[in-house]
Amino acid sequence: MKHPLRALTIDLGTVDQGTDGLGTADLGTCLTAPDAYCWIRRGEGQVGFGEAARFSVTGPERFIEAEAWWKQVTLDACITDPVQHPGTGLLAFGSFAFSKTSRYLSRLIVPELVIGIRDGRGWATLVTNDGREPSEPEVRAAVVRVLASRTGAAGQLSGGTTAHAGSAGDGAVRGGAGPETAAAGQGFPETTVHGPVTLGPGALGEQRWMDAVSAGVARISAGDLEKLVLARDIVVTHGAPIERHEVLRRLGSAYWDTWVYGVDGLVGATPEMLIQVEGRTAQARVLAGTLDRREANGKGENYAERVLAGSPKQRHEHEIAIQSLTSALEPFSEAMNAHDEPFILELPNVFHLASDVKAELADVEGHVPTSLALVNALHPTAAVCGTPTSVAGALIRELEAMDRGPYAGPVGWLDAAGNGEWGIALRGGVIESPTAMRLYAGCGIVEGSQPAVELAETWAKFRPMLEALGIER
Ligand SMILES: C=C(O[C@@H]1C=C(C(=O)O)C=C[C@H]1O)C(=O)O
């Protein structure tokens, strides 16, 4: 980077403002480019286009090195931000490898243009890297170009919600779903797949993966560790180029309650929040304990509650995951609260046992830790690795026989003030070629886990991506 970055944010008004706003309550409709960066939940969040700066890194210090890079970039940058919300001003999207030994390049990317919606208000940021000062008309023109390529859009900052194959349409369609209400019953819009689609095995076939689960259970029974998360991969080969932005839009529409992410080839819809930082407040959503919705069909209203919250095995697994998060967050917190009782998170494919944790952050060396500093301290949690972490990590490398890449690693964004949201990259995969995508799914293994049951659970966890790719299974 020869010149410091220059960023200008403008307010686009309320989303229903027809003449001067985005004219849509669903940011998914702004995913107009195949390589757009994406972070969307319930129609809000931010999408990014182009690239003003990028940092790539591997190894055990990847979070710290990325944070040092970001600190320097933001110190040097010239930022004009009259909106002053989390995400406005300078922002980077990021994705990090699960493992310190991974070959995957962990990355932070500053897009040229970011369009965001927060609490019903739109905003946009334009970033230059050639020393030029971005102007307000330039930001507006850049937004107009994005909006113009929405299907059927008029090409101006107007026109109301655009109906789009695979888009969610107006957020109101969902009937104001409350924080923990189900996205159940929201099907995927019709998906057309041209040509044959094949599902191939990844590193391990089904039998060999079940053997790995048995080996993991044996090590837990032998007292080597308490919990282990084992994952596997499959490869989807499409008959036509994968339309990444359509896939993201479908995920955003069907999995309304998850965080839909897209960073380069990494695409998915995660229900698990590693850490979200807004000023001095940090929040996390811990999941552990899963029930396939298909299994619960016709078994009465409280079936999920009985099977998940009522099961000592599931409760134990969940407790381990919460402990691992809260003990890592504790040194950074002045106060912390978690629900005493986990709740049931309903998704279209599965039910999860879930807990939300909230902390007031303490000053560390004179300032509040950034979201990325917290990621460095929290990753990997027992929800995606196991306990104790080092034993589980080594066993994952031995038994899974694959590089997890960005799967189960942190994915999200951060801003110049350190605010950010970092989900755990689950229920997704990596587009490896124009027509092939590798999908990943894993399960928490504890004493008494049964390999065939865990295998079935991976299929339930693959379902969001399979359906978004147009595959019924
Ligand atoms: C590992 C995954 O999911 C994790 C494992 C869960 C479980 O074992 O019950 C539940 C949610 C996630 O924490 C995955 O989706 O790949």
The ligand as a MOL file (V3000), in Angstrom:
LIG
                    3D

  0  0  0     0  0            999 V3000
M  V30 BEGIN CTAB
M  V30 COUNTS 16 16 0 0 0
M  V30 BEGIN ATOM
M  V30 1 C -19.0070 -28.7090 14.6340 0
M  V30 2 C -20.2030 -28.2750 14.2550 0
M  V30 3 O -21.1420 -27.8370 15.1400 0
M  V30 4 C -20.8410 -27.7140 16.5210 0
M  V30 5 C -21.1920 -28.9310 17.2510 0
M  V30 6 C -22.4410 -29.0960 17.8310 0
M  V30 7 C -22.8080 -30.4000 18.4950 0
M  V30 8 O -21.9770 -31.3050 18.5300 0
M  V30 9 O -23.9400 -30.5470 18.9640 0
M  V30 10 C -23.3540 -28.0380 17.8100 0
M  V30 11 C -23.0170 -26.8290 17.3060 0
M  V30 12 C -21.6240 -26.5140 16.9890 0
M  V30 13 O -20.9890 -26.0150 18.1220 0
M  V30 14 C -20.5860 -28.1720 12.8090 0
M  V30 15 O -21.6620 -27.6540 12.5280 0
M  V30 16 O -19.7980 -28.5720 11.9550 0
M  V30 END ATOM
M  V30 BEGIN BOND
M  V30 1 2 1 2
M  V30 2 1 2 3
M  V30 3 1 2 14
M  V30 4 1 3 4
M  V30 5 1 4 5
M  V30 6 1 4 12
M  V30 7 2 5 6
M  V30 8 1 6 7
M  V30 9 1 6 10
M  V30 10 2 7 8
M  V30 11 1 7 9
M  V30 12 2 10 11
M  V30 13 1 11 12
M  V30 14 1 12 13
M  V30 15 2 14 15
M  V30 16 1 14 16
M  V30 END BOND
M  V30 END CTAB
M  END
